[in-house]
């Protein structure tokens, strides 16, 4: 899969972290997570440190086991993972209509496997954006080895603010069973209690098929997950793209 061998793996573990500090970095990273007693607020406050520790620690493992391109692709029978990844990168270049001399941006580029492959395939210049210093350093070294250091480069970026537009009322509020509203009564704790017993009764008398109450139960579980995810800002309710069909040459 990768040209990186065991020595590359061993020397790369920890990334920019001093070798005698790797163990303490591992312990600090683990403590960010609930499994090891971590708290949500500490993770949110120190998200940059948490993310960079992760990539400093795991990147050499990624490269050793996965290769230089940190993504998957659909595969044909008899096709290796590496072959499928390269084919997908060529597919992307073709779909983008890249021509020699074009300038391309790769956002979230890892150590640059895809940008190097696309640059060589399409004879373009590619700039990769990344927020991890070690991955950028490693990517530059791999660019030099591949002979594309004149056409491929990296820029370190730090995203400070989530640009998802906030609304005055949380989108998940109607699903929050602790919130009472007459306009969405059926979704409140009282409303769910009424619905639960109504469905139980309808199922008992045969007006609703057996299993209806269990459906209502797992829908409640799903709603609880949506509320928790919304509160913790794990996801937002919409991802909106405005696109248009390419204009024909004769228009």
ZAMARGU-4260 file (C-alpha; in steps of 0.2 Angstrom, whole numbers, plus 5000, padded with zeros to 4 digits):
<rodrens>
0) 5000/5000/5000 | 5013/5013/5005 | 5031/5016/5002 | 5033/5020/5021 | 5041/5006/5030
5) 5042/5001/5048 | 5056/5014/5052 | 5046/5028/5044 | 5032/5022/5055 | 5042/5022/5071
10) 5051/5039/5067 | 5035/5047/5062 | 5024/5043/5077 | 5021/5059/5087 | 5024/5071/5072
15) 5030/5087/5078 | 5029/5081/5096 | 5046/5078/5104 | 5049/5059/5105 | 5050/5059/5124
20) 5034/5069/5125 | 5024/5057/5115 | 5017/5046/5129 | 5011/5061/5139 | 5003/5068/5123
25) 4994/5051/5121 | 4988/5052/5139 | 4982/5070/5137 | 4973/5066/5120 | 4964/5051/5129
30) 4958/5062/5143 | 4949/5073/5131 | 4937/5059/5128 | 4922/5053/5138 | 4928/5035/5139
35) 4943/5041/5149 | 4933/5054/5159 | 4934/5069/5148 | 4922/5083/5148 | 4913/5091/5134
40) 4918/5109/5138 | 4936/5105/5139 | 4935/5097/5122 | 4927/5112/5115 | 4939/5124/5123
45) 4954/5115/5117 | 4948/5108/5101 | 4963/5114/5091 | 4975/5105/5103 | 4965/5089/5103
50) 4964/5088/5084 | 4982/5092/5081 | 4987/5080/5094 | 4977/5067/5085 | 4985/5070/5068
55) 5002/5071/5075 | 5000/5054/5084 | 4991/5045/5070 | 4998/5051/5053 | 5012/5039/5052
60) 5001/5025/5055 | 4989/5031/5042 | 5003/5032/5029 | 5010/5015/5034 | 4994/5006/5033
65) 4984/5016/5021 | 4996/5025/5009 | 4998/5043/5005 | 4979/5046/5001 | 4968/5046/5016
70) 4952/5042/5007 | 4942/5027/5000 | 4934/5024/4983 | 4922/5011/4976 | 4931/4996/4969
75) 4929/4983/4955 | 4932/4965/4957 | 4951/4961/4957 | 4955/4979/4960 | 4967/4983/4975
80) 4963/4997/4987 | 4977/5007/4980 | 4972/5005/4962 | 4954/5011/4966 | 4960/5026/4975
85) 4971/5032/4960 | 4957/5028/4948 | 4945/5039/4959 | 4958/5053/4959 | 4960/5052/4940
90) 4941/5052/4939 | 4940/5068/4949 | 4952/5077/4938 | 4942/5072/4923 | 4926/5077/4930
95) 4933/5094/4935 | 4939/5096/4917 | 4956/5100/4922 | 4968/5106/4909 | 4987/5109/4909
100) 4991/5125/4918 | 4975/5126/4929 | 4977/5130/4947 | 4967/5119/4959 | 4963/5120/4978
105) 4962/5104/4989 | 4954/5109/5005 | 4958/5097/5019 | 4972/5088/5010 | 4981/5077/5023
110) 4999/5073/5017 | 4994/5077/4999 | 4993/5060/4991 | 4978/5065/4980 | 4985/5082/4975
115) 5001/5075/4969 | 4992/5062/4959 | 4980/5074/4952 | 4994/5086/4948 | 5004/5073/4939
120) 4989/5066/4930 | 4982/5083/4924 | 4998/5093/4923 | 4990/5106/4935 | 4996/5116/4950
125) 4988/5111/4966 | 4988/5120/4983 | 4983/5110/4998 | 4975/5118/5014 | 4978/5109/5031
130) 4978/5114/5049 | 4991/5102/5055 | 5009/5107/5054 | 5016/5089/5054 | 5005/5084/5039
135) 5011/5099/5030 | 5029/5096/5033 | 5027/5078/5028 | 5018/5083/5013 | 5031/5094/5007
140) 5044/5081/5009 | 5034/5069/4999 | 5031/5082/4986 | 5050/5084/4984 | 5052/5065/4983
145) 5039/5064/4969 | 5046/5079/4960 | 5031/5090/4961 | 5037/5102/4973 | 5037/5116/4960
150) 5019/5113/4956 | 5011/5108/4972 | 5012/5117/4989 | 5003/5118/5006 | 4995/5132/5016
155) 4992/5131/5034 | 4975/5138/5039 | 4966/5139/5056 | 4947/5140/5056 | 4942/5150/5071
160) 4923/5151/5069 | 4909/5140/5064 | 4901/5150/5050 | 4884/5140/5051 | 4871/5154/5053
165) 4863/5154/5070 | 4844/5156/5072 | 4836/5165/5086 | 4827/5148/5091 | 4837/5132/5091
170) 4831/5121/5077 | 4830/5106/5089 | 4818/5114/5101 | 4802/5106/5096 | 4810/5089/5098
175) 4816/5093/5116 | 4804/5084/5128 | 4809/5097/5142 | 4802/5111/5131 | 4783/5113/5132
180) 4773/5121/5118 | 4755/5120/5113 | 4759/5122/5095 | 4770/5106/5095 | 4761/5098/5110
185) 4763/5080/5103 | 4782/5082/5104 | 4782/5087/5122 | 4785/5075/5136 | 4766/5075/5140
190) 4762/5074/5122 | 4773/5059/5120 | 4766/5050/5135 | 4748/5053/5128 | 4754/5046/5111
195) 4763/5031/5119 | 4748/5026/5128 | 4736/5029/5113 | 4747/5018/5102 | 4748/5005/5115
200) 4729/5005/5116 | 4727/5005/5097 | 4739/4990/5096 | 4730/4981/5110 | 4713/4982/5102
205) 4720/4978/5084 | 4717/4995/5076 | 4736/4997/5074 | 4747/4982/5069 | 4758/4973/5082
210) 4775/4982/5083 | 4768/5000/5082 | 4772/5004/5100 | 4790/4999/5096 | 4791/5010/5081
215) 4785/5025/5092 | 4798/5020/5105 | 4813/5020/5093 | 4807/5037/5085 | 4808/5044/5103
220) 4826/5038/5104 | 4830/5046/5088 | 4823/5062/5093 | 4833/5062/5109 | 4849/5059/5098
225) 4844/5074/5087 | 4842/5085/5102 | 4859/5079/5110 | 4868/5082/5094 | 4860/5099/5092
230) 4865/5105/5109 | 4883/5099/5107 | 4884/5107/5090 | 4889/5090/5082 | 4878/5094/5067
235) 4866/5107/5060 | 4850/5102/5051 | 4854/5108/5034 | 4868/5108/5021 | 4863/5119/5007
240) 4871/5120/4990 | 4865/5132/4976 | 4872/5126/4960 | 4867/5127/4941 | 4868/5117/4926
245) 4882/5123/4915 | 4877/5135/4901 | 4878/5128/4884 | 4890/5135/4872 | 4876/5142/4861
250) 4867/5151/4875
</rodrens>
